[in-house]
Every structure is written in structure tokens, then in C-alpha cells.
């Protein structure tokens, strides 16, 4: 029996929205959580770090779990576990309990994006995948846009615990839809799980994630802890590669490495995550630090970016099956580069209506990047590799996002300090008794130093889509615009486990 596509799609998008929103919704509540639970700044930072680390640990094992439990049970358990851990977060009496609950939430939430992709690919034919990923992308991309605004509103009106309780209605709706429509039996002969490979990859990802998350507060490589974490991570990563190339049963199936579109898609996802999350962090800080917007006003001004995403994804959902998605991706890269470069050139007092136009362009460009990349990555991948491939895509995008945010925050801090010192040296310093003028000059120097720092980081962000542009042409075309040849280039068959 064929599942109800519409109900299944809505259920999976709700699950995606859960994960996407929860990556950012708790950020704005951290100061309130810190005061409420009498935690230090370092302790409360683990509320975010524990979630990211748990996701990184869970993703490499997802393919093996799905093969043994089946898509239906794996997905339903993940959504239910996410809901239970959300309640535990809201009930946490101290910071230690909250961190443990967030870790459990990250373990369950890690599966939501890859399993959503697998579920929707199983009930839609290849020529409709662009429509599927447009719908999927709305949850992934729009979630982080509304997350900070939603978190701030809930915290202000109902307290920080409401940030976690709000997940429950969405969890219940998603579960009801999945119970009615989702299918997927366990594999009859699952591959043997590579425990050594998994352990090495977990150590690599865990150490690098810790270094990225804690680098800013520990002053990066001036800290022995960061040096040790990066060293262990790189050694474990090298050992994982060597082990995977030499063992008969690697953690990830050999068919994944042989699919050119998947390999390119996973590599490119790192640079997609960097500007997406990087600009999400830069703009609110710029609006508040330089232009004096409130947190709520800055959140509202981010809306055009989300609107642009939705518009471009809606267009692709209608015409994606009849165009070369590589051209759409290239056009998205150009649009995103232009939108990011504009922020590098805009003056400090740029009006909101000008920002709105460029944000709309950025969002439309991101939509044209995200949907074609996901569609092209999976269009040639056999059904049995979908969950593993989706897990790799999410893992690479998350690592790219974490690395990008860490590098940008460090860049702003370093550039602003250096720029302020230079501006102070060349500024005309008034007489010592004119304190008001002296303070005004220092204030203006600090503001201009921040503007220059943000401008430099936006130039760096604009390079990412430009770098991606030529590589998409190495991917094989979607099945509706070209004839694919070879066993790895055949149209994706209907998922055998969905019946």
C-alpha cells in the first residue's frame, strides 16, 4: 500500500523543523538559564555544545541503526525520544541535568534530517525530487531564521523552560502522521557494523567539535587544550581513513565512495554550511552592536532572508524537474555572492529598506543552492545507501557551520581590536580637559573598527559560494535533463523498504 504522500511529507517536515529550530532556539535564552540555574558562563555554554556533540556522535551510526530497526521504527523512536528529552530539558532542576538532557536531545535529533530525506525519497519518483527537497529545505533553512526570534519571545513571556516545552505539540503532530503513513522494514541482511571505524570517526569528530566550540573562549591555539583536541582529532581522522581503505567491511559502504555525485555533495556541504550559519550569526550582531537594534527588532529584520528562501524553493518545486539543476545551483551561487558582498560594502548607517533588498537576494540564492545540491547528490544514489548518504551530508554541513561560525567570531574579535588600535593612533585626540569629545572619538573609532571587521568577514563569506560554483559542473545531470549511463548513474529506484 502506498502511503499518503501529503501527510507523510507534512509529518517529516515537522520533524525537520523541530531539529532546525532547536539548533538556535535556546541560544537567546542562555543568559536567563545561567541566572536561573546559578551556572557559570562556561557551564551554560555546554547547553549548546552537548547538543552539537551528541549529534556528531549519532550521525555516523545512523545507517546501521536504520538497517537493523527499519525506517519506521527508527524515525518514530527518534521523534519520540526528542520529545521526551525536550520535556526533561524543561524540567531540569540544575545545569548538570539540563546538559545531560540536551545531550539526549542531540542524540535523538541527529536522525531527524537524514531519515526525513530517506522517507520522502522513498515515496516520490526521481523526477519529483526537486519538489521534495524544496519542501524539505524550507524546514532546514527557515528553522534557524525563526529560532532566535521564537526563543526570545518565549523566554520573555513564559520563561526559558517554555523554549523546550514548545516542542511537544509539534512532536505529537509529527508522530500521529508518521504512525499513519510511514513504512519501512528492517534489512534482512544488514552489513556488519565497523566498531573500530566508528570509534575512530567519533573521536575525530568529537575532538574537532570540542576545539571549534571552545576555541573562542580559550583563545584557540594559545590553549594547550585546543592543541591537544585538534591533534587527537586529526590523528584519529587519519587512522579512520586508512582503516576504511584497508578493511573489508568499512563503516560506510564502498558504494558511497563510488558515487561521484555523493562525494562531491558531501564535500560541498561544508562550504554551504559555512556562509549559511555564518551570516545568521554576523547580521544580528552587526544590527545590535553597530546600528543599535534591539534583539527583537534584529530578529524581525532577518525575515526577508527567510522569505527569499521560501520564494526560490517554491519556484524550484514547480520548475526543478524541467531544468538543469547545475545551472540553478550556479545562479544561486552568483546571487548569494552578490548579496554577501553587498554587506561588505554597505555603510554603517545603511537604512533597513536597503538591507531588506539584499537579504531577500541572499535568501533566494541560498534556496537555489540548497535544493539543487541535495537533489543532485542523491539522484544517482541507490536506495540502500540513502540513509548513510544523508547522514554524511548533515554531518559535513554541521561541521562546516560550526567551523564557519567559530572562524567568523574570532575574525571579528581580532579585526575589531586591531582596527581600533590603528584608528585611535590616527584620530585627532582633543585636549585632556575635553573629556566628552575624547569619549565621542573613542566611541566612533570603536564603531568604525567593528564596521571594518564585519566587512572583512562578509568578503570571506562571499568567497564560499564563488568557490563552489565550478564544482557543481562535475556532478552528473538530473535524470529529467540528460541520459545517465553506467550502473551508478541509473535513476533512483523506489525504496525497497517502503511498501
HUUR-V782839 format. One record per pair of residues at least 24 apart in sequence whose C-alpha atoms are under 10 Angstrom apart, sorted by the first residue. I is the first residue (numbers start at 0). J is the second residue. Records with the same first field share a line. If there is no record, write none. Layout:
I=J + J
This chain:
0=180 + 182 + 497 + 498
1=122 + 180 + 181 + 182 + 497 + 498
2=122 + 177 + 179 + 180 + 181 + 182 + 497 + 498
3=122 + 176 + 179 + 180 + 181
4=119 + 122 + 123 + 180 + 181
5=176 + 180
6=173 + 175 + 176 + 177 + 179 + 180 + 181
7=115 + 118 + 119 + 122 + 173 + 175 + 176 + 177 + 178 + 179 + 180 + 181
8=115 + 116 + 118 + 119 + 122 + 131 + 134 + 135 + 173 + 176 + 177 + 180 + 181
9=134 + 135 + 172 + 173 + 176 + 177
10=115 + 169 + 170 + 171 + 172 + 173 + 174 + 175 + 176 + 177 + 178 + 179 + 180 + 181
11=74 + 78 + 111 + 112 + 114 + 115 + 116 + 118 + 119 + 134 + 135 + 138 + 173 + 174 + 176 + 177 + 181
12=111 + 112 + 115 + 116 + 119 + 134 + 135 + 136 + 137 + 138 + 139 + 173
13=111 + 115 + 135 + 138 + 169 + 170 + 171 + 172 + 173 + 174 + 176
14=74 + 77 + 78 + 81 + 108 + 110 + 111 + 112 + 114 + 115 + 138 + 139 + 166 + 169 + 170 + 172 + 173 + 174 + 177
15=78 + 108 + 110 + 111 + 112 + 113 + 114 + 115 + 116 + 135 + 136 + 137 + 138 + 139 + 140 + 142 + 173
16=111 + 112 + 135 + 136 + 137 + 138 + 139 + 140 + 141 + 142 + 143 + 146 + 166 + 169
17=78 + 81 + 82 + 108 + 111 + 112 + 138 + 139 + 142 + 146 + 165 + 166 + 167 + 169 + 170 + 173
18=78 + 81 + 104 + 105 + 107 + 108 + 109 + 110 + 111 + 112 + 138 + 139 + 142 + 143 + 166
19=108 + 111 + 112 + 137 + 138 + 139 + 140 + 141 + 142 + 143 + 144 + 145 + 146
20=138 + 139 + 140 + 141 + 142 + 143 + 144 + 145 + 146 + 147 + 149 + 150 + 166
21=47 + 50 + 85 + 104 + 105 + 108 + 142 + 143 + 146 + 147 + 150 + 162 + 163 + 166
22=47 + 50 + 51 + 105 + 108 + 142 + 143 + 146 + 147
23=47 + 142 + 143 + 144 + 145 + 146 + 147 + 148 + 149 + 150
24=142 + 143 + 144 + 145 + 146 + 147 + 148 + 149 + 150 + 151 + 153 + 154 + 162 + 163
25=146 + 147 + 149 + 150 + 151 + 154 + 159 + 160 + 162 + 163
26=146 + 147 + 150 + 151
27=146 + 147 + 148 + 149 + 150 + 151 + 152 + 154 + 159 + 162 + 294
28=147 + 150 + 151 + 152 + 153 + 154 + 155 + 158 + 159 + 160 + 162
29=154 + 159
30=159
31=154 + 155 + 158 + 159
32=93 + 94 + 97 + 154 + 158 + 159 + 160
33=93 + 94
35=92 + 93 + 94 + 158 + 159
36=91 + 92 + 93 + 94 + 95 + 97
37=93 + 94
38=93 + 94 + 95
39=94
40=216
41=213 + 216
42=94 + 95 + 98
43=94 + 95 + 97 + 98
44=98 + 212 + 213
45=94 + 95 + 97 + 98 + 99 + 101 + 102 + 212 + 213
46=88 + 94 + 95 + 97 + 98 + 99 + 100 + 101 + 102
47=98 + 101 + 102 + 105 + 212
48=98 + 101 + 102 + 105 + 208 + 209 + 211 + 212 + 213
49=97 + 98 + 99 + 100 + 101 + 102 + 103 + 104 + 105 + 106 + 209
50=98 + 99 + 100 + 101 + 102 + 103 + 104 + 105 + 106 + 107 + 108 + 109
51=101 + 102 + 104 + 105 + 106 + 108 + 109 + 205 + 208 + 209 + 212 + 397 + 398 + 401
52=102 + 105 + 106 + 201 + 204 + 205 + 206 + 207 + 208 + 209 + 212
53=101 + 102 + 103 + 104 + 105 + 106 + 107 + 108 + 109 + 205
54=102 + 103 + 104 + 105 + 106 + 107 + 108 + 109 + 110 + 205 + 393 + 394 + 397
55=105 + 106 + 109 + 200 + 201 + 203 + 204 + 205 + 208 + 390 + 393 + 394 + 395 + 397 + 398
56=105 + 106 + 109 + 197 + 198 + 200 + 201 + 202 + 203 + 204 + 205 + 394
57=105 + 106 + 107 + 108 + 109 + 110 + 201 + 390 + 394
58=106 + 107 + 108 + 109 + 110 + 113 + 201 + 386 + 387 + 389 + 390 + 391 + 392 + 393 + 394
59=109 + 196 + 197 + 198 + 200 + 201 + 204 + 250 + 251 + 387 + 388 + 390 + 391 + 394
60=110 + 192 + 193 + 194 + 197 + 201 + 250 + 251 + 387 + 390
61=109 + 110 + 113 + 114 + 386 + 387 + 389 + 390 + 391
62=110 + 113 + 114 + 189 + 190 + 192 + 250 + 251 + 252 + 383 + 384 + 385 + 386 + 387 + 388 + 389 + 390 + 391
63=186 + 189 + 190 + 191 + 192 + 193 + 250 + 251 + 386 + 387
64=110 + 185 + 189 + 192 + 386
65=110 + 114 + 183 + 184 + 185 + 186 + 189 + 386 + 387
66=183 + 184 + 185 + 186 + 187 + 188 + 189 + 190 + 383 + 386 + 387 + 496
67=184 + 185 + 186 + 187 + 188 + 189 + 190
68=183 + 184 + 185 + 186
69=182 + 183 + 184 + 185 + 186 + 187 + 496 + 497
70=114 + 115 + 117 + 118 + 181 + 182 + 183 + 184 + 185 + 186 + 386 + 496 + 497
71=114 + 118 + 177 + 178 + 180 + 181 + 182 + 183 + 184 + 185 + 496 + 497
72=177 + 178 + 181 + 182 + 183 + 184 + 185
73=107 + 110 + 111 + 114 + 183 + 184 + 185
74=107 + 110 + 111 + 112 + 113 + 114 + 115 + 118 + 174 + 177 + 181 + 183
75=111 + 170 + 173 + 174 + 175 + 177 + 178 + 181
76=107 + 110 + 174
77=104 + 106 + 107 + 108 + 109 + 110 + 111 + 114
78=104 + 107 + 108 + 110 + 111 + 169 + 170 + 171 + 173 + 174 + 177
79=107 + 108 + 167 + 170 + 171 + 173 + 174
80=104 + 105 + 106 + 107 + 108 + 170
81=105 + 106 + 107 + 108 + 109 + 110 + 111 + 166 + 167 + 170
82=107 + 108 + 163 + 164 + 165 + 166 + 167 + 168 + 169 + 170 + 171 + 174
83=107 + 164 + 166 + 167 + 170
84=108 + 163
85=160 + 161 + 162 + 163 + 164 + 165 + 166 + 167 + 170
86=160 + 161 + 163 + 164 + 165 + 166 + 167
87=160 + 163 + 164
88=160 + 161 + 162 + 163 + 164
89=159 + 160 + 161 + 162 + 163 + 164 + 165
90=160 + 163 + 164
91=160
101=163
109=390 + 393 + 394
110=386 + 389 + 390 + 393
111=390
112=138 + 139 + 386 + 389 + 390 + 392 + 393
113=385 + 386 + 387 + 388 + 389 + 390 + 391 + 392 + 393 + 394
114=385 + 386 + 387 + 389 + 390
115=386 + 389
116=373 + 377 + 385 + 386 + 388 + 389 + 390
117=377 + 382 + 383 + 384 + 385 + 386 + 387 + 388 + 389 + 390 + 494
118=181 + 182 + 183 + 385 + 386 + 494 + 496 + 497
119=181 + 494
120=374 + 377 + 378 + 382 + 385 + 491 + 492 + 493 + 494
121=182 + 183 + 382 + 385 + 491 + 492 + 493 + 494 + 495 + 496 + 497 + 498
122=181 + 182 + 493 + 494 + 497 + 498
123=492 + 493 + 494
124=490 + 491 + 492 + 493 + 494
125=320 + 374 + 377 + 378 + 379 + 477 + 478 + 479 + 490 + 491 + 492 + 493
126=319 + 320 + 321 + 374 + 378 + 477 + 478 + 479 + 480 + 490 + 491
127=316 + 317 + 318 + 319 + 320 + 321 + 374 + 479
128=316 + 319 + 320 + 370 + 371 + 373 + 374 + 375 + 377 + 378 + 477
129=312 + 315 + 316 + 317 + 318 + 319 + 320 + 321 + 324 + 370 + 371 + 372 + 373 + 374 + 375 + 378 + 477
130=312 + 313 + 314 + 315 + 316 + 317 + 318 + 319 + 320 + 370 + 374
131=312 + 315 + 316 + 370 + 373 + 374
132=312 + 315 + 316 + 369 + 370 + 371 + 372 + 373 + 374
133=308 + 309 + 311 + 312 + 313 + 314 + 315 + 316 + 317 + 319 + 366 + 367 + 369 + 370 + 371 + 373 + 374
134=309 + 312 + 313 + 315 + 316 + 370
135=312 + 369 + 370 + 373
136=308 + 309 + 312 + 365 + 366 + 369 + 370 + 373
137=305 + 306 + 308 + 309 + 310 + 312 + 313 + 366 + 369 + 370
138=309
139=369
140=275 + 276 + 304 + 305 + 308 + 309 + 362 + 365 + 366 + 369
141=302 + 304 + 305 + 306 + 308 + 309 + 362
142=305
143=275 + 276 + 279 + 305
144=276 + 279 + 298 + 299 + 301 + 302 + 303 + 304 + 305 + 306
145=298 + 299 + 301 + 302 + 305
146=298
147=279 + 283 + 294 + 295 + 297 + 298
148=294 + 295 + 296 + 297 + 298 + 299 + 301 + 302
149=295 + 298
151=294 + 295 + 298
152=295
181=497 + 498
182=496 + 497 + 498
183=494 + 495 + 496 + 497 + 498
184=495 + 496 + 497 + 498
185=496
186=383 + 495 + 496
190=248 + 249 + 250 + 251 + 252
191=248 + 249 + 250
192=248 + 249 + 250 + 251
193=242 + 243 + 246 + 247 + 248 + 249 + 250 + 251
194=249 + 250
195=238 + 239 + 242 + 243 + 249 + 250
196=235 + 236 + 238 + 239 + 240 + 241 + 242 + 243 + 246 + 248 + 249 + 250 + 251
197=239 + 249 + 250 + 251
198=235 + 239 + 250
199=232 + 234 + 235 + 236 + 237 + 238 + 239 + 240 + 242
200=232 + 235 + 236 + 237 + 238 + 239 + 240 + 250
201=232 + 235 + 236 + 239
202=228 + 231 + 232 + 233 + 234 + 235 + 236 + 239
203=228 + 229 + 230 + 231 + 232 + 233 + 234 + 235 + 236 + 237 + 238 + 239
204=229 + 232 + 233 + 235 + 236 + 394 + 398
205=229 + 231 + 232
206=230 + 231 + 232 + 233 + 235
207=231 + 232 + 233 + 236 + 398 + 401 + 402
208=232 + 397 + 398 + 401 + 402
210=402 + 405
211=398 + 401 + 402 + 403 + 404 + 405 + 406
212=401 + 402 + 404 + 405
213=405
214=405 + 406 + 409
215=405 + 406 + 408 + 409 + 412
216=409
218=409
219=405 + 409
250=387
251=384 + 387 + 388 + 391
252=383 + 384 + 387 + 388
253=384
254=380 + 381 + 383 + 384 + 487
255=380 + 381 + 384 + 385 + 387 + 388 + 391 + 487
256=388
257=380 + 487
258=376 + 377 + 379 + 380 + 381 + 474 + 486 + 487 + 488
259=376 + 379 + 380 + 473 + 474 + 475 + 487 + 488
260=372 + 373 + 374 + 375 + 376 + 377 + 378 + 379 + 380 + 471 + 473 + 474 + 475 + 476 + 487 + 488
261=372 + 373 + 375 + 376 + 377 + 378 + 379 + 380 + 385 + 388 + 389 + 391 + 392 + 474
262=376 + 388 + 391 + 392 + 474
263=372 + 375 + 376 + 470 + 471 + 473 + 474
264=372 + 373 + 374 + 375 + 376 + 377 + 388 + 391 + 392 + 395 + 470 + 471 + 474
265=372 + 373 + 376 + 388 + 389 + 390 + 391 + 392 + 393 + 394 + 395 + 396
266=391 + 392 + 395 + 396 + 399 + 467 + 470
267=372 + 392 + 395 + 396 + 399 + 463 + 464 + 466 + 467 + 468 + 470 + 471
268=369 + 372 + 373 + 391 + 392 + 393 + 394 + 395 + 396 + 397 + 398 + 399 + 400 + 467
269=392 + 393 + 394 + 395 + 396 + 397 + 398 + 399 + 400 + 401 + 402 + 403 + 463
270=395 + 396 + 398 + 399 + 400 + 402 + 403 + 460 + 462 + 463 + 464 + 466 + 467
271=332 + 365 + 368 + 369 + 372 + 395 + 396 + 397 + 399 + 400 + 403 + 463 + 464 + 467
272=369 + 393 + 395 + 396 + 397 + 398 + 399 + 400 + 401 + 402 + 403 + 404 + 463
273=396 + 397 + 398 + 399 + 400 + 401 + 402 + 403 + 404 + 405 + 406 + 407 + 460 + 463 + 464
274=335 + 336 + 339 + 365 + 399 + 400 + 403 + 404 + 407 + 457 + 459 + 460 + 461 + 462 + 463 + 464
275=335 + 361 + 362 + 365 + 396 + 399 + 400 + 403 + 404 + 460
276=396 + 397 + 399 + 400 + 401 + 402 + 403 + 404
277=399 + 400 + 401 + 402 + 403 + 404 + 405 + 406 + 407 + 408 + 456 + 457 + 460
278=339 + 361 + 403 + 404 + 407 + 456 + 457 + 460 + 461
279=304 + 404
280=403 + 404 + 407 + 408
281=404 + 407 + 408 + 411 + 453 + 456 + 457
282=342 + 358 + 453 + 457
284=453
285=347 + 449 + 450 + 453
286=347 + 348 + 351
288=446 + 449 + 450
289=347 + 348 + 445 + 446 + 447 + 448 + 449 + 450 + 453
290=347 + 348 + 349 + 350 + 446 + 450
300=351 + 352 + 354 + 355 + 358
301=354 + 355 + 358 + 359 + 362
302=355 + 358 + 359 + 362
303=354 + 355 + 356 + 357 + 358 + 359 + 360 + 361 + 362 + 363
304=354 + 355 + 356 + 357 + 358 + 359 + 360 + 361 + 362 + 363 + 364 + 365 + 366
305=358 + 359 + 361 + 362 + 363 + 365 + 366
306=358 + 359 + 360 + 362 + 363
307=356 + 357 + 358 + 359 + 360 + 361 + 362 + 363 + 364 + 365 + 366 + 367
308=358 + 359 + 360 + 361 + 362 + 363 + 364 + 365 + 366 + 367 + 368 + 369
309=362 + 363 + 365 + 366
310=359 + 362 + 363 + 366 + 367
311=360 + 362 + 363 + 364 + 365 + 366 + 367 + 368 + 370
312=362 + 363 + 364 + 365 + 366 + 367 + 368 + 369 + 370 + 371
313=366
314=366 + 367
315=366 + 367 + 370 + 371
316=370
319=370 + 371 + 374 + 477 + 479
320=477 + 478 + 479 + 480
321=477 + 478 + 479 + 480
322=476 + 477 + 479 + 480
323=371 + 375 + 476 + 477 + 478 + 479 + 480 + 481
324=367 + 368 + 370 + 371 + 372 + 374 + 375 + 471 + 472 + 476 + 477 + 479 + 480
325=367 + 368 + 371 + 372 + 375 + 468 + 469 + 470 + 471 + 472 + 473 + 474 + 475 + 476 + 477
326=367 + 371 + 468 + 471 + 472
327=364 + 366 + 367 + 368 + 370 + 371 + 372
328=364 + 365 + 366 + 367 + 368 + 369 + 370 + 371 + 372 + 375 + 464 + 467 + 468 + 471 + 472
329=364 + 367 + 368 + 371 + 464 + 465 + 467 + 468 + 469 + 470 + 471 + 472
330=364 + 367 + 368 + 468
331=360 + 361 + 362 + 363 + 364 + 365 + 366 + 367 + 368 + 369 + 371 + 464 + 465 + 468
332=361 + 364 + 365 + 366 + 367 + 368 + 461 + 462 + 463 + 464 + 465 + 466 + 467 + 468 + 469
333=361 + 364 + 368 + 461 + 464 + 465 + 468
334=360 + 361 + 362 + 363 + 364 + 365 + 367 + 368 + 464 + 465
335=359 + 360 + 361 + 362 + 363 + 364 + 365 + 366 + 367 + 368 + 460 + 461 + 462 + 463 + 464 + 465
336=360 + 361 + 364 + 365 + 457 + 458 + 460 + 461 + 462 + 463 + 464 + 465 + 466
337=361 + 364 + 461 + 464 + 465
338=362 + 363 + 364 + 457 + 461
339=454 + 456 + 457 + 458 + 459 + 460 + 461 + 462 + 464
340=454 + 455 + 456 + 457 + 458 + 459 + 460 + 461 + 462
341=454 + 457 + 458 + 461
342=453 + 454 + 455 + 456 + 457 + 458 + 461
343=450 + 451 + 452 + 453 + 454 + 455 + 456 + 457 + 458 + 459 + 460 + 461
344=450 + 451 + 454 + 455 + 457 + 458
345=450 + 454
346=447 + 450 + 451 + 454
347=446 + 447 + 449 + 450 + 451 + 454
348=450
364=464
365=464
368=464 + 467 + 468
371=471 + 477
372=471 + 474
374=477
375=471 + 474 + 475 + 476 + 477 + 478
376=471 + 474 + 475 + 477
377=477 + 490 + 491
378=475 + 476 + 477 + 478 + 487 + 488 + 489 + 490 + 491 + 492
379=474 + 475 + 476 + 477 + 478 + 483 + 486 + 487 + 488 + 489 + 490 + 491 + 492
380=487 + 488 + 489 + 490 + 491 + 492
381=486 + 487 + 488 + 489 + 490 + 491 + 492 + 493 + 494
382=491 + 492 + 493 + 494 + 495 + 496
383=492 + 494 + 495 + 496
385=491 + 494
403=460
406=456
407=452 + 453 + 455 + 456 + 457 + 459 + 460
408=453 + 456
409=456
410=452 + 453 + 455 + 456
411=448 + 449 + 450 + 451 + 452 + 453 + 454 + 455 + 456
412=449 + 452 + 453
413=452
414=448 + 449 + 450 + 451 + 452 + 453 + 455 + 456
415=444 + 445 + 446 + 447 + 448 + 449 + 450 + 451 + 452 + 453
416=445 + 448 + 449 + 452
417=448 + 452
418=444 + 445 + 447 + 448 + 449 + 450 + 451 + 452
419=443 + 444 + 445 + 446 + 447 + 448 + 449 + 451 + 452
420=444 + 445 + 448
421=448
422=447 + 448
423=448
